[in-house]
């Protein structure tokens, strides 16, 4: 077992909320899926088609996970006689747990006997994950299973376009038949030219943007009911003003960045600076990590726009400048790099916006260390971006691809493996209470990870507080969410890598100050012009050309 111990840095890509099991898209600003609840009617049929294969399996798997003891669901195609070793690398969303070796040993007690595979687990902390992936790929270090994350060199899109990932289409046919049955058309999101290059998790992809607030502050100010029934940003502003003017709570920053990169109201892919929550809209970034690409996900208009030039994004910039000038925004939020949950825990922040799925209040209360009240603004269904956020891949440097795919198939079907990877050793790290996993005697165990990272979330025990029926509720939300009209489209960006790199640098220079309100009007104007100077129009043209060709083939 290998351990890469580095200082845990902020979770990124507004994956922030997502790395705690929230958020849904691969992108550099924030995470989620892409379309409104209102547009779901137009795409409901597509949603049904995209998830049919997985829905029945997920419902069955949820029931199977109730006691956390069910074994493998099917027969695995083991075509080797001796035990083979595979190396598996995935991320630790906080520090690397001390009990990792015991989890590895417990997994191998199962896999060595049932599929002739010994698994070497390697967890790498989020702050250094992209760097480590880059180093491993550059050196062609053997790696059999690798989890992508939505950042830089570790993103699925980047790795696939740089030909670092194995075409696993045939491996799925021979060794991953359960995965194919469970995921169905979701595999289109990780395909290019009809070939599959990665396996997304079977989990909840439908997410919403939420306003997340300290419950104790709301109760003390008599604003809890008002907050719970908010329907507009104007009502949210009234609460921010009340907190600011409070003798007891006035020291708290009204709103902070969700992810340490300045995303306050500009939570991708939402356009949230509208009079009412019902008027909020969204876009599909078509897998663009920089969120430059913007297209209406309902398919009504196939024209791609520069997200940062849209009236909707400009409205977000103006609203944040207004809030910053009113003193609602933490004055150093553009530069301090702290996660919102950390700032709430440390008594600095009252609220923030973030993307999350079903179970948000349980999750955010745990992450913030205190009860949090969460109010939804907009819901987004599934896009290619959301499916490519955390993807299990077999790199070209894999030495045992067949065994790797077989173990991955086991992750999707065997709740013993799923619960070990997510929650650790039963009886030491967690116990089962009313069909839910919970810390033993309320004390954190030696191992704890995140269930959304590992294969099939629906066969993993829900965490305590979500309810034993949590997986079933998630499945209902998933079925109601819809999908983008462009699910399955992937742009080959190999011809615009220089422009993407240049635009990435411009965004890194300007975006935080613009999205926190700290920058003046000239900062936004300069930002847009520098994007043009560095090739943003060529990027959009490339996406538009390929999208038009893709649409002609549908």
N, C-alpha and C positions, 0 to 999 in steps of 0.2 A: 504494500500500500504506500502511496506517495502522498506527502502533505506539502503544500505550498503555502507557507504562513506569511502573509503580508498584512499590513495594516488595512483594515476594511475601510474603503472609501465610500462615498455616496453611491447609491444605486442610480442607474443612469437612464437616460432617455425617457424620462417620465415614465419610464418603466418603473420608476420610483414606486408609485402606488402599486404598480403591477408586480414587482418582485415580491411583494407581500401577498401574492396571489391575485393582484389586481391589474387592470389595464390589459389591452389586447393588441397593440400593433407594434410592428417593427418600425421604429422611427426615432429621430434624434431629439424630438422635443417632448413627446409625451406618448402615452400608449393607449390604444383602444381600438375599436372596430369602426366601421364607417357607414352609417346612415341613420336616419331618424326613425322613431317609432311610427311617425306618420307615413313614411315611405315604405314601411314594411309590407303594407298591403300589396304594393306593386311587385314585391319580390318574395311573397310568401310561398308561391309555388316553387320558386327556385330554392328556397330554404328547405322545403320539404324534400326536394330531390337531393340536395347536397348532404342532408343529414340522415336520410332514411336508413342507410345501412348501419349507422352508428347508434341510432336512437333506441332500437330494440335491445341491442347488446348492452347499451349503457344502463337501461332500466334493469335488465337482468343482473348486470354487474353490481349495481347499487345494492340490490337485495343480497347478493352474495357477500358483500363487504360488511354486512351488519355486525358480525361478530369477529371479523378480521382473521378468520381461521381457514377460509376456503383455500383449496389447493389449485393447481393449474387447471385451466378450463379444457385443454385439449391435448392432442398428441403432437409432439414436436418432431421435426424432420432432422434427426441426428444422424449424419452420414459419416461420422468419424468415430473411431474405436477408443482412442486414448483421450484423457482429459487435456484440453487445450486452454491456454491462458488468453484472456482478453483484457485490454487496458481501457478503462472508461473514465472520462473526464467530464465533470459537471461543476456547476458553481454553488458556492455557499453564499446565501444572501445576507449572512452576518459573518461571524467568525467561524472557523472550521471547528466542528464539534469534537470533543475529546473522545467520544465513543464510536468514532468512525470505524476503527479496526474491528470492534465487536460486531458491528453491523455487517461489515465485509465477511467476517467469519460465518455469521449466521446465514447470509445469502449463499455462501459457497457450500454449506452443509446441504442446501437444497439443490443447487445447480450442478454440483459435481456428481451427485447421485442420479439426477433426472435428465440432464442434457450434456453431460461430459464437458462442462465449462467451469473454469475457475476465473472469477472476476476480480480484477484489481481496481479498487475504487480510488479515484483521486479527486478531491474537492479543492477548488481554487476560489479565493475570496473575490467578490465582485469587482473590487477596485483594480485588481491586476489581471482579471480574466481575459480581456481582449488582448492585452500584451502577451500573456502566456500563449494564447491561441496563435497569435502572429509568429511567435518564436518557434512553436512546435511545427507549424506549417512550413516555415522557411527552412527549417533543418530536416524536414521529412522524418521527424521522430515518429516511430510507430505509435499509432493511436487507433483503436478499433471502434470505439463509440465516443462521440463528442456532442455535447449539447451546445447549440448556438445561443447567443443572447443578442438583443438588439443594440449593439454598439460596435462601431468601427470594424476591425478585422475579425471580430467574433460573430458578426451578423450573418445570417443565412444567405441573404442576397449577395453580400460581398464574397463570401466563400464559394458560392456556386458560380458566380460570374468569373472568378479567378481560377476555376477548374481545380479546386482543392477537394471537392467532394466526389465520392464514387457514385456512379449511376447505379441505383439499387433496385431498378425495376425488376430485373430477373431474380435478384435475391428475395424480394418480396413474394414473387410467384412461388418460389421453392421453399423458403424458410420463414416467411412472414405472412402466411395466409390469414391468420387471425387478425393481424393488423389491418389487412385489406378489407376484411369483412366489417371490422369495427369502424374504421374511418370512412370507408366509401369514397365519395367525391371530395372529401376534405384533402385527399392526397393531390388533387389538382393544384392546390395552393402551393405545393412544394415541388411542382413539376415544371419542366421546360421542354418544349418541343415533344411533348408526349412521354417524356422519360422522367422518372421520379428520382429526386436527389436528397430527400429527407423525409422524416416522419414527424408530423406535428403531434402534440399530445391530444388525447381524447378528453377534453375538458370543456368547461364553460367558456365560450368565446364572446358571448353577448355581454357587453359592459355598458356602464353608464358613467357620466361625469357627475360627481357629487360635491356638494358643499359640506365640509366636515368641520364640526365645531365642538368646542368643549362644553359638555352637558352641564358641568357644575357652574360655569359662568352664566349660561342661559338660565338655569334655575335660580341662581342668586339674583339676577336682574329681572326675574319674572318674564322672561322672553322665550321660554321653552316652547310653549304652544305656538307662539308666533313663528318661531323658527321652523317647527315641524310642518307648518302649513304655508311656507313661503311658495310663491309662484312667480316671483320677479326679482331681478337684481336690485330694484329700488327698495324692496323689503329687506334684502340682505344688507344694503347700505345703511338702513336705519338701525340694524343690529350692530354693525360695525361702529356707527356713530355713538351708540349707547355704551358700547364697551370702551371706546376711546375717552368718553366723558365721565366714566365711572371712577370714583375715588379709589375703589378697591381693585379694579381690574384695568385701569387706564395704563398701567405699565406694559400690558400685553400688546404685541403687534397684532393688529386686526387680521391681516392676511400675510402669509409667507409663501415662498416658492414651494411647489410640491416636491421638486426633485433636486434642488440645489443648482439648477441651471436657469433659473429665472421664470419658470412657467407658473404663472399665477392664475390668470384668467384665460390665457392662451393654451388651453389644454387640448392637444390634438386628439382626434380630428374635428373638434367642435368649433363652431362659430357661435360663441356664447354671449356676445355683447348685444343682446336684444332686449326689448322692453319686458317681455315675459319669457319664461322658460319654454312655453309652448311654441314660441317663434324661433327658438334656437335651431340652427341647421348644422350640417357637417359636410365633410368631403371624404373622398377616397384618395389616398396618396399613391395608390398603385405600387406599393412596396418601396417607395422612395424614402430612404432614411432621413433625408434632410427636410422632408415635408414641403418641398418646393412644389411638387405636383399636386394639383387640386382638380377633382372632377366630381360632378354630382353622382353619388352612388346609386341613384334609382334608375339610371340609364336614359333619362329623358333628354339629356344634352351630353353628347360625347366629346365636347370641346374641353381640352385641358387648359387650365389657367395657372398662372404663377400665384400660388397661395399668398405670398407676401405682398402682392399688389392688389389683392381683392378688396373690395369695399368692406367685406365682412372682417377680414384681418385688420384693416385700418381702424375699424370700430373698436376692436379689442385693444389696440394700441392707445387709442384716445381715451377709452374708459380707464385703462390702467394709469395713464398720466393723470387723469382726474383723481383717482383714488390715492395715488402717490402724493399729490399736492394737498389732499385733504388729511393726510397723515394716517391713512388706513394701512398702508403697506410698510412692512419692516424696511427701514431705510437702507440696510446693507444687504438686502436679499439678492441683489444682482451679483454680489461678489462673495458672500460668505460660504457658499457651497454646502450648507447643511440641509439634510433631509427635513421635510416638514414634521414628520413624526418625532424626530429628535428634538426639534425646537419646541414642540408641544410638551414633550416629556420634561424638558429643562426649564419650563415655565416662561418661555419667551413668546410663544404664539397662542392666539385664540383659535384661528381657523386657517383652512387652506382648501383648495380644490384638488380633486384627484379622480382618476378613473378606477373603477372597481366593479366586480361582479356581485352576484347574490351573496349575502352574508357580510356586507360591508361593515355594519356596526360592530359585529363581533370582532372582525379582523382589525379594524382601525382602533377600537378600544384597547385591544391587546397591544398593537404596535405603539400606541401613544401612552400606554400605561395608565389610562383613566377612561371613564365613559365618554364616548363621543356621539354626537347627534349628527346623522347624515341625511341630507336632503338631495334627491336627484334633480338634475337639470335636463338631461337628454340621454337617450339610450341609443347605442350603436350596435347593429348586427355585424355579421362576419365579413371580413375582407381578406384578400391575400395577405395584406400587411399583418393582420391579427394572427393568421395561421403560421406566418414565418417568424414569429417572435422568438419562441423557444422551440427549436427543432432538433430532434435526434438524428445525427448524421453518421455515416461511416466514411472517414477521410480516405483519400487515395493512399495514404501511408499505412492503412490497416493491414495487419498480418494475418488476421483470422476473420475475414468478413462474414463467412457463413455462420460461425459461432456467434459473432456479434449480432447478426440479425436474429438468430434463434433466441438469444437472451433478451433482445428487445421485444420479440414476440411474447416472451414469458412475462416481461414487465407489463404488457397490455392485458394479460389474462390471469395472472396469479396474484391474488390479493396478499399472499404472504410476502412476496417480493415487494409489492407496492407499499405495504405498510412498513416494512423494514426500511426502505429508502426514505419514506416520508417522516415516520415517527420514531424509528429506532426499535429497540428491544422491548417487547411487551413485558410488563412486570418491573422493568427497570426505568425505561424512559417514558413509558405511558402505560395506562391501564384502560380497559374498556368500561365505560360508564354509560348505561342506557343507550347502547349502540353508537357511542361516540368515543373517540380517543381523548384522554385527558392526562395531565401530569399526575404522577403517583403522589398522593398526599399534597398536591398543589405545588410540588417542588420540581423545577425544571430538571430534566434528565441529562444524561451525558451526550445524547444525540437528539437533534431535532432539525428537520429541514422543512421543505414546502411541498405540499402534495401536488401542486399544479405542474411541477417540473418533470414528473416521472410517468411517462406513458399514459396510463389510463386512470384519470382522477376518479372515475366513477366506481372503481373497485377498491378505493382507499377509504378507510374510516373517516367520516367527517370529524372535525375538531370540536371539542366540547363547547357548547353554547350555540352552535349552529342548528342543533336538533338532529335526531337520527334520520329524519326524512330530508335532510339538506340536499343530498344528491338528486333526489326525485324533484325537488323544487327547482334546482338548477337546470335540470333537463327540461322542465316546463318552460322556463324562461328562454332557454336556447331554442326551443321549437317555435316560440312566438316572435323571435327576434328578426328573422329574415337575413338575407345576405346581399352583398353588393352585386350589381349587375356585371361587375368585372372580376368576379371571383375566378381565379385560375390564370388571369393574365400576368405575365412576368416579362419585364423589359430587359433585353440584353444591353447592358450599359458599357460594354467593352470599348465602344467607339467614343465615349464621352468621359472616360476616367479622369482626364486632366481637368475638364470643366467641373466635374463633381468634386474633385479635390479642392479646386479654387473656391467654389461656392461654399463648400464645407467650412473653409477658413473664414470667409466673410460672415457666415452665420455665427460662428464661434466668437467673432469680434463684436458683433452688434446685438445679437438676439436677446441676451440677458437684460441689457439696459433698456431695450425697447419694450420687452414684455413685462418688465416690472414697473414701468413708468418713470424710471430714473433718468432716462434719456429725454432730451428735448425734441421738438418737432424736426429739427435739422438732422438729428441722428437717424430718424426713420427715412428721411429723404436720401441721405447719404447711403444708407443700407440698401435701398432699392436700386440706386444707381450703381453701386459696387457689384450687386448681383448681376446686373446687365453687363457691366464691364468684364466680368469674369465668366461669362458664357451661359447664364441661366436660360437664355432663349434657345440656345442650341440643345440644352438638356430637354426642354419642353418639346421642341421639334422632334427629337429622337423618340420620346415617349409617344407623342401623337401619331407619328408615322407607324410605329409598331402596333399601337392600339388599333388604328384603322385596319391594318392588315389582319390582326387577330379577330376583330369584329366581323370581317368579311368571311372568315372561316367558321363562324359559329352557326 
